[in-house]
Amino acid sequence: MGHYLLAIDQGTTSTRAIVFDEHTQPIAAAQQEFPQYFPYDGWVEHDGEEIWESTLAVCREALRRAGLEAKDISGIGITNQRETTLLWDAETGELLHRAIVWQDRRTAAFCTELRDAGHEPMVTERTGLLIDPYFSGTKLRWLLDNVEGARDRAALGQLRFGTVDSFLLWRLTGGKEHRTDATNASRTLLFNIHTQDWDDRILDLLDIPRSVLPEIMDCAADFGSSDPGLLGGPVPIVAIAGDQQAALIGQVCFSPGMVKSTYGTGCFMIMNTGEAPVSSRHRLLTTVGYRLAGKTTYALEGSIFVAGAAIQWLRDGLKLIQHAGETEALAERTGNQCGVYLVPAFTGLGAPYWDPSARGAIFGLTRDTGIAEIVTAGLQSVCFQTRDLLDAMTHDGGQSTAALRVDGGMVVNNWVVQSLASILGVPVDRPRITETTALGVAYLAGLHTGLFSSLDEISKRWSCERTFEPGMAEDQRDRLYQGWLDAIRRVRE
C-alpha cells in the first residue's frame, strides 16, 4: 500500500472524491451531481442507486486523475450528508424505497404526537436531540410502516437500515459489512449518547427492531475492505464521520471550547465540549463530536437555516445583484452602520429559536436605503445569527471561545469574515485548505493507518490562511446586536 488517502464526500446535491497525499494535500478530485426528488409538498428524496453510482464514478475518476491505482491507497474515509435514511434487502442489497433526505418533513405529524404525549424530555436526555423529522428515527419508522411487507421482513431479520455512510460501506464491501460510526449514529434519534449504544426504550417507542441497525464503530476503525472489482483491488475502509463532525476534525478543533462554523446554504456551528455531554437550555443539540479508541468527545451544535441562501434570494428573488461576488464591494462601500436589518426567516428560525412560524422581514428602511444597504444587511444577518449560536453555546456552559474557525463558500468574502470577527468579538481563522469535510476524514484515515501518530500531530498540519481580528468597539458591537435582537422579536410577535 502507498501513503495516499481517498476521501469520499457524499453530500446532498453532489458526491465528491478527493485524493490526498501523505502531507494531506489534495492532489486530485472528481465531483458528480445527482437529482433530488420532491414527490409531495415537504417530501425530499434521493435515489440510492444514483448515490451509489455517483460515488463509484467519482472514486474511479479521482484515482485516474491522480495517476494512482488501488494499491497506492492506504485507506478510504467516508463523510456524508447526515440523517438521510435508506432501507435495503440484507441478501440482495436491493433498496426498498428512495432515500428519505434529512430535509424531508413527512413525519412532522408523528413527531408532534410524540411531543404531545410527553416523550421529548426522555428522548432529549438520552439522545441529545429534539424530536423532529430532521432525524432518521421517524423516517425509518415511516419506511417500515409504509413499504409493503417491510415490517414483517424486518422482524425476520431480512432488512438493513443505514444512513448514507452505512449504505456506501455495505455496497463498497460487497454486502459484507453493516456498520456505522458514532457521529452518524448520534443523529438517528435512536442512539444513547451516554451508553454509546442503540437505546432500547426509544427503539420500543418507535417500534424499530434492533436487527435492522448497523454495528456502531469508532470514527477511525477497521470498517472493512472494498470489493476488489470496484477500484481494481481491495482498499481498506478505515474512517467514517458525518459531514459536520468531519469538518470539526478538519478544522482540528480538538480542545474544549474550540468552534468551527461552516457557511453554505445554511450554517452549522459545532463547539467541542470535551469528555462530558453538555445539556442545552437553549435548544441546541448535544451530539458526538468524534469517538476515537473508545473515547467519546462531545459537542454542541446549532443550525442556521439561511446563510448563503439569503444572498441567493437577493440575487435570484429580488434581482438586486447578478453575482454573489458583487456583495463584498457593496458592503465595503456601505459599512456596518447602515441601520438596516434583514431577518432571513424564510422557513422559520433555527437555533436557538426553533420558531417555524417566524417569517422574513427587512427593518430600518428609509428614503436613502438602496441596493447596497439591503445587500449589506443580508451579509450581516449571517454574522448576527452566528452570534446567536455562539452566545447560546456559552450560556449552555460551553467554554469561552478563543477563536472561531470558518469554512464554506461564503468565507471567500473578506467583508463577511471581518464582520464575523467584529460582531462576535473574537478572532476568526480561515484555513488554507477549505475542503475541511473531506480533509477531516482524510485525517481520520491517516490516523488509523499510522500515517499520523496522534491528534497533536494532525493539529500541527492545520494551516491558517488568514486571521481576522475584531475591529469594533464593544459598545458599538452590542448596539448593533441589540438592533438585531429587536428585529428578531418583531418577526416572532
N, C-alpha and C positions, 0 to 999 in steps of 0.2 A: 504494500500500500504506500501511496505517496503522502504528502503532507497537505494536500488540498482539501477543502471542505465545501460541500454543496448545501446551500440553504434553500429550502422550498418555502416561499412566502405566498400562502394561498389566501387571497383577500376576497372582498365582497363583490368586486366587479372584474377582477383580473387575477391571474396567477403568474408569479414570477419565480425564476430560479436564478441564483447568483452563486458563482464560484469565487471563493476566497482563497488566497494563498496562505502560506504559513505565518505571514505577518498580518493576517486578517485584512488584507487589502483586496477589494473586489477587482477581479481580472476579466470576468465575462458575465453577461446576464442575458436573459431572454424573458419576454413577457407576452402573455396572450389574454385578451379579454374574452368574456363569455356573458351570455344574457341573463337578466333577471326576468322572472315571470310574475305577473300580477293577476291571478285568476279572478279575484274578487276584491272589493274595497278593503284595504287593510291587510290583505294577504300578500306575502312576498315569498317566492320560491326560486330555487336553483335546480337544474338538472344535475344530479350527482354524477352521471356519466360524463357530462360536459366538464365538470370539475376535474374528474379523473383524467380525461383525455387531454385537457389543457396542462395538467400537472406533468404528465408523462412527456408531452411535447416540449415544454419549456426546459425540463431537465436534460433531455437529449440535445436540444439546441444550445443550451448553455455549455454543455460539455464539448460540443462541436466547435463553438466559437472560442473556447479556451484551448482547443487542441489537445484535450485530455481524454483518457479512457477510464472506465470504471476502476481499474487497478490503481489509478493515480489518486483516487478519492479515499481519504481515511475515514470519513464519516459524513452522514447526511443528517441535517437538522430540519425539523418541520415547525413552522409557525403558521398560524391560521386565524381566520375570522372565527370569533368565539360564539358559542351558544347555538349556532346553526345545527340543525338536527336531522340525522339520517337513520334509516332503518332498513336492514337487508337480511337476506336469507343466509343462515350460518353455513350452509354447504355450498351453494352456487354463487353467493355474492350478489345475487340479483336484488336490486333496490325495489322496495315495495311501493314507494311514493317519491315524488320530488322532495328534495331537501327543503325543510321549513327554515327560512332565514331568520337571523336574530332580530331583524326589523319587523317581523310578522306579528300581527296583533289579534289573530283569530281566537286565541284563548283568553281574551280580555274578560269576557263574561264569567268564565270559570274562575279566573283569578279574583274577581270581585266576590264571588260566592265564598271562596276560601277566606278572604279578608273579613267578610261579613260574619262568617262563622267563628271568627276569633283565632284563626290559625297563624296569623302573621308573626306575632311575638315569638312563638315557638320556632317557626321556620327561620326567622332572622337570627335568633340566638344560636341556632345550630349551623346555619349556612353563611351568615354574614350578609345575606341578600334580602331584598324586598320581594314580596310575591308580585310578580309582574310577568306578562307574556314574553318579555325580553329573554328570559332564561329558558333552558332546554327542557326542564322537567314537565311543564304543562304541554309543551309541544309533543314530547314523546307520548304522553298520555293520550293526546288527541289522535296520534297515529294509531295507537293500539285500539282505540275505540272506533275509528272511522275507516280504517283499511280492512276490507272484508277478510275475516279469518285471522287477523293479526294477533288478537289477544289469545286465541286458542293456541296458535303456533308458538307464541312467546312463552306460554305456560309449559309447553312441551320442550322448551329449550332450543327451538329451531330458528330463532331470530337473534340479530345482534343490533344494538343501538350504538351510535357513536356521534360525537361532534366531528368536524371535518378532519381533525388530526387522526382520530381513530380509524375513520374510513380510509384515508390515504395510507395509513400504516397497513391496514388489512389488505388493501389492493397491492401495495408495494411488496409485501411479503408473500404474495400469492395465497392469501387467506390463512396464513399460519399463525398470525399474531393479532389478538384483540386486546389492545392496550390503549391507555391514555396517560397523560401526566397530571400532576396535582393542580396545576394552574387551570387547565381546561375543565377538570372535574369540579373545581371550585365555582364554576359558572353555570352549572347544570341545575341548581336548586335541590340536588339530591345528595350533596356531599357535605359531610360534617367536618368543618374546618378545625375542630378541636381533636377529634379522634382520627382525622385523616383517612376516613373510610366512608363508603356509602352509608347513608343513615336509614336504618330500618323503619323508624317511625314515619319518616317522610315518604319512603317507598310505599308503606301501607296507606298513607293518606292519599297518595296519587295513584294507587293500585298499579304499581310497576314491579314486575318480578326481577329479582337480582340477576337471573340467568342472562338477561339481555345486556347487562352492563359490562364495560371493559375493566380489565385489571388496572389499578392505579399505580403509576411508577413515579420516581423522581424525574426532574426535568432533564437530567443527564443520566442516561442509563442504557443498558442493552435492550433496545426495543425489538430487535430482530435484524434480519438481513434482507436486502432487496432480492427479488427473484432474478436469477442470472440472465434470463431472457429479456428483461426490461431495459437495462442500461448497458448490456454487453458483458456483464459479470456481476457477481454479488458485491454489494456495498453495505457496510454496517449502518444501521439507523440508530443514532446514539443521542438524539436530543429532540425534545418536543416542548413547546411553550405557546400559550395563547398570545395573540399579536401584541396586546398592550403590555403584558408581562415581559415578552421578548424585548420590547422597546425599553422597558425599565432596565433590563440586563444590558442591552446595547448601549445604554447611557451610563453603565456601570454604577448604578445607584445602589451600592451595596451596604451603605451605612444608614442607620435610622435617621430620619429627617431629610434624607435626600429625595428630591422630587423630580419627576420628568413629566412634561406635558406635550402631547402630540396634537398638532393643529392640521386637520384636514377638513373634510366637510363639516364634521363636528370636532369636539376636542375631548381627549381623555387625559386626565391628570391622575398620577399614581404616586403616593408617598410611601416609602419604605418605613414601616413601624417596628421592625425588629422581630424578636422571637415570640412576642405575645400579640395576639389579635387585639385591636382597639375597637371597641364598640362605638358606633357613631350615634350622636344625638342630633345630627343634622342631616339624616337620611343619605349619608354617603354609604358606600358599600365596603364591607370588610372582606378581604379576599386574600388568596395566597399570592405572594409576590413571586416566590420561587421555592422549590424544595430540592436540596442537594444533599447527598449522603444521608438521607433520612431526616435531615434537619430543615424545618419549615421556617421561612421568613415571610412575615405577613405584610399586608399593605392596606392602605385606604385608597379608594378610587372614587372619583367624581366625574360625571359625564356632562358635557355641554352639547346640546342638540345641534346648535347652529354656530359655526365659526366661519370657515371658508364659504359655507353656503350663503351667508349674509352678503358676501361680495359677489357671489354668483347671482343673487337676486338683484343687486344693484345693477349688474351688467345685463342680465337676461330679462328680468322683470321690469325694472324701471328704465333700463337702457341709458343709464347715466354715464356709463363708461363702455368702451369697446373691449378692453383687455384688463385683466386683474393687475397687470404690471403698471397701469396708469395710476394706481391708488397711492403709491409711495410719494410721487411728486406732488399730487394734490394735497396729501396730508402734510407734507413738508411746508407747503405754502400756507396752509391754514393754521397749523399749530394745534396744541391740545386744549386751548381755552375757548373753543368756538361756541360752547354753551348748548350744543345740540346733542341729544341722546337718542340713539336708536336701540330699541329693545327688540331683538330678533326672535320673538316668541312665536314663530310661525306654526309650530306644532306643540305649543305649550313650553314650559320651562323645565329644564332638567335639574340636576343637583345644584344647590342644596334645597331648591324649592319644590320640585316634583309637582308642578301645578299644570295639569293637562288643559285646563280651561283658559289659561292666560293666552293672550294673543299679542302680536307685534304692534308696535307703535313708535312714532317719532315725536319727541318733545323738544320744546325750545325754539321752534321756528319763528323767524322774524322776516321782515321785508328784505333784509340783507342776506338771508340764507340762500345759498346756491348749491350747485352740484358738489363743490369741494367740501363744504361743511357736512353735507349728508354722507358723503363717502368717508370722511374722517370719522364721523360718528359711528359708521359701520365697523371701521377698524378698531375704534376704541371699545366697542361693545365686547369684543373678544378679550380685551385686557381687563375690563371690569368683571366679566364673567369668571375669568381666571382668578381674580382676587376673591370673588365669592367662594370659590372652591378652596383656595389656599387658607382663607380665614376660617372656613368650616373645619378644615383638617386640623388647624392649630387649636381651635376651640375644642375639638374632639380629643385632644390630648396627644396629637402628633407632635413630634419635636420641632423646635424652631428651625426654619429653613434658612440655610446659609446661602443657597443659590438655587435657581431653577434651571434645569436643562431642557431645552426645547428641540423639537424636530417636526417634520411635516411640511407640506407645501407652502404654508403661509409664512414660515420663518425666513424665507428668502427676502422678505420685506423688512429692511432695516428699521424703518419707522415703527412698524408693529413691535419688533423685538425691543427697541429702545423704550417704547411706551409701556410695554410689559414691565420692564425693569423699574420705570418711574412710578407706575401705578401700584406695583407690589412693594416697592421699597427694598428690593433685594436684587443682587446681580443676576443676570440671565446669561447662560452659556449656550452658545450654538456650536455643535460639534463639527469637526472637519468631515467626517463620514455621516451623511444624513440618512442612509439606509439602515436606521437603527434597529428595525424589527428583524430584518434578515441577519444583521450583524449580531444581534442578541443570541439567536440560535447557533450561529457560527461559533461564538464564544463558548456556548454550552457544549457543542460538539467537540471543539478543541480541548475543552476541559476533560471530557470523558476519554478522549483518545490519547491523552498525555501530551498534547501539544502545549498546553498550559498547565502549570503545576498548582495554581490557586487563583482565587478571585483577586487577590492582591496583584498578581502578575497581569491579569486581564485589565485591572484598573489602570495600570501603567500604560496600556496600549491606547486608552481613550485620549483623543486629542481635541482640544478646543480651537475652533476656527476664530472665534471672537467672543469676548465677554462684554456685555452691555451693562454699564453701571447706572444706578438710579440717578436721574438728572432733574429732580424736582424736590422742592421743599416739602416737609411733612404736612404743613398746614394746607398747602396747595393741593397735594395728593389727596388728603382727606376731604377737602371741599369738593373736588371733582367726583370722588367716590360717593359722597353723600347725595350729590345730584343724581347719580346712577340709582342708588337705593330708593330715592323718591320716585324715579321713573318706574322701577320695578313695582313699588307699592301701587302706583296708578294702574298698571296693567293687570294687577291681581284684584282690584276692587270689584 
